[in-house]
Amino acid sequence: MAQTKGFAELHRQYTYQSLWTAQMRDYLLELAGANPNSRILEVGCGTGLIIGDIQRKGKKFCYGIDIDYMSVLFAKTNVLTNLLSAADAQALPFPSDVFDVTVCHYFLMWVQDKNRALQEMIRVTRKGGAIIAFAEPDHRSRIDYPANLEEIGRFQNLSLIHQGADISAGRKLFQLFTSNGLIRTIYGVYGNEIREENSPDEAYLFEWNCLKDDLNPWLDSNQVSKLIEADRQAWRSRQRVLFIPTFWAIGWVPG
C-alpha cells in the first residue's frame, strides 16, 4: 500500500477504521477458541493496532509481521509485545504448526499472490487451529449516494488499482479459504449501521482524510474541493449513503 502520510496519522485512521470491526474480531477470536495462552499471529500488522488490541484484551502471546520495516518500528512504540518483525507474508519466518490462530485485517487485498500467503498462514498454524480474515472490502460493490458523489468511488477505485490493490478481494474470501483446504469455513459481510445522532462531520473528516491522497492524481484541487463540499452538504442534510461491503471469514486447519 502506498504510504504518503506519516505513521502517526495512518495509525489514527486505522484506529477509526478498526472501530467498525471490533465486535466481530472479538466474536471470531472466541469462535476460534482463543484463550489467554493461545499463540496468535497477525500477518500484515501495519502500525500494530489490531495485534495490540488483541493483547490488551488478555492474549499474552501475540506476534506480528509486516513487510514494511518502518511500520514495524512504529508498531513497536505502540504495542506491548516485542514479538514483531519485518517479514514477507509469502515466506513467513516461522516453523510449521506453531500458532493456534493466525489472523489478518484489511490485508489480503494488498497481496499479489493470495493463495501463497494463505498457504503460509496455514503452514504456520497447528492442526485444528484457525485462520481468520477479520476484514476484506469489496470496493467494486461500493455505494455512493446522492448520484453526484458516485465519482468519489470511481476515482478511489482507480487509485487503489493503481496502488496494486485487488478491489474485489472481499467477495473472493470464501472461495480462497475453501480452495486452500480450510474446513468448516464461515464467512459474512459487515452491516453498515448509521445512527442519526452520529456526527456527520466525524464521518466526513475521516473519509476525506483517506480520500484526498487517492483523488489527487486524478482530479485537480478545485475539483476535489467541490467534491468535499458536496459530500459535507450530503452528510449534513442526512442524504449521504456510503457503503463498501466488507467481508470476514474463518476456517480451520484440518488434521
N, C-alpha and C positions, 0 to 999 in steps of 0.2 A: 504494500500500500504506500503510495507516495505520501511523504510527510513534509508539509510546508509550514507547519505550526510547531511551536515549542512543545516539549513533552508535558509541561505543566498544564498547558491549555488543552492538549489532547486528553490528558488524564481527567480534566474537568468534564469534557464532552463524553468520555467513556463512562464517567460516573453517572451522568444524567441518563445515558443510554441503558446502563445496567439496571436502573430502577424498573424498567419495563419487564425485565426477565427475572427479577429477584425471587418472586414467589415460585415460579416454575423451576428455577435452579434448585431451590430447597426441596421441592417435591421430587424432582428427578434424582437427586442425591439420596433421598430417603428410599425411593423406589429401587435404587441400585444397591441398597443395603450398606451404604457408607456409615461408618461409626468413627468414634474419636481416634481409633488406632489404624484406620484404613490408610493405605498409601495411595495418594491421589496426585495425578499428573495433569497439568494443563498444558496443552500444546498450542503455541501461539499466544503466550501470556501477555504480550504487549507491555503496558506500564504496570502490570501486576494487580490490576483492580479485582479481577474475578478470583484468582487464587488467594489473594489477600482476604477477600470476603469469606471464602470457604474456611480459611484458617481461623479467622476471628470468630467463626461460629462453632469452633470446638474441634476441628480436624487438625491433629498435631503434625502429621507427616505429609506436607504439601510441597510439591515440586512444580517447577515451571520452566519451559524453554521458549525461546523466541529466536528467530533467525537474525533479528536486528540487535546488535550488541549494545547500542546506545539505549534502546528501550529496556534491555535487561538491567543496565546500570541504573536507570531511573527507577525501575521496579524495586531494586534493592534498597532504595531510600524510603519506600512506601509499604513494603511487605515485611511481616515479622520473620518469615522464613528466609534463610540464606541459601536455600536449595533451588537457586535459579541459575540458568546458564544459557549462553548463546549456542543454538544448535539448529540444524535443519530438520524440519518435521518429516522429511522424506528419507532421513537416515538418522533415527534417534540414537543418542549415545548411551543406551541402556541395554543390559542383557534382557533376554526374553522372560516373560512371566513374573515381573517384579511388582507391578502395580495392581491394586484392587479395582480402581476406577480411573479411566482416562477421559478427559473432557476437552472441549474446545468451545469457543464463543465468538461468533462473527469471524470465523477463521477460514473455513473450507472455501468460501467464495474467493479467497485470495490465492489458493493453492493451484499450481499449474497441473499437477498430477494428483487428483483427489484419491484415486484408488491406491496409489503408492503410499500416500500419507496415512490413509485409514488402515492399510495393511500394517504399517509400522506401529500405529496406535494399538492395533490388535495384538501384534507380536509382543509388545512390552507389557501387556495386560494378562493377568493369570487366567487360567481356565475357569470359567464361571464368573469372571469379573465383567464389569460393564463399561461400555463405550457410550459417551453422551455428547451429542452436539446440542448445546444449550440454545443456540440461535443462529439461523442462516436465512437471510432475506431473499425474497423473490421480487426484485425490482421491476421485472417485466410486467408484473401484475399490479403495479403501483396505481393508486387512485389519487388524483388531484382534482379538487372542485373548489370554486367555480371553474368553468372551462378556460377562462383567461389565464389560469395558473398551470394548465397542463404542460406548458413548455418548460416549467421548472423541472418536472420529472424527466422530460425528454432529454434535456441538456445534462442533467445529473447522470442519467444512464450512459450518455455518450462519454462523459468524463470518467465514470467508473470503468467502462470498457477500455478506454484509453490507458487507464492506470493498471489494467491487467485483471480486473475483477470479472468473475462469472456472475452476471446479474440474474441468472436463473438458478443459482445454487440451491435455494430453499426447496424448490419442487423436486429436486433430484435426491434428496436425503434418503427417502425410504428405499429407493432402488439401489443407491450407493451402499447402504448398510446391508441389505439382504444379499446383493450380488457378491459381497466380500465375505459372506459366510456367517455374519452375526445372526443370532437366533432370537426368537420371541420379540422381534423389533416392534416398537411402538413409536408412532410419530403423530404430530399435531401441529396446529397453527395458533399463534397467539391472537387473542382478541384485541380490540382497539377501543377500549373504554375511554370516553371523553365526558368529563363532568362539567356542567355549566359553571360551577364555582371556580374551576381551574382558571388560572390566569392565562389569557391568550398571549400576553406579552412574553410569558415564560416559554411557551411552546415556540412562539415566533423567534425569539432570540436564539434558542438552542438550534432550531432548524437552520437559521441563516448562518450561524457560526460554522455549521457543517457545509453549507451550500456555497458560500462565497467563493472559496477556492475552486470548487468544482465548476462553477459557471464562468469564472473569469476568462478561461481560454476560449470560450465560445461567444460571449457577449461583452459589449463594451460597458464601461462604468455607468453610463446613462441608462442603458437597458436593464442592468442589474438593479439600479436604484428604483426604477419604475416597478420592477417585479417585487422588490422589497416592500414598497409602499402598498401595492395591490394586495400582497399577502397580509400585511398588517391590517388593512381595512377588512379583509375577509375574516380574519380571526376576531376582530372587534365586533363585527356585525353578526357573528356566530354562523357564518356561512361556510367557513373553511372545513374541508374534509381532506385529510392526508392519511393514507393507509398504505403501508408497504407490507404485504403478507410475509410473516416471519415464521419459519418452521423450526421445530425441535424434533429430536429423535433420540431414542435409547435402544441399545441392543446388547446382547450378552455373548461373550466368547464361549463357543461350545467346548465340551470336553469334561 
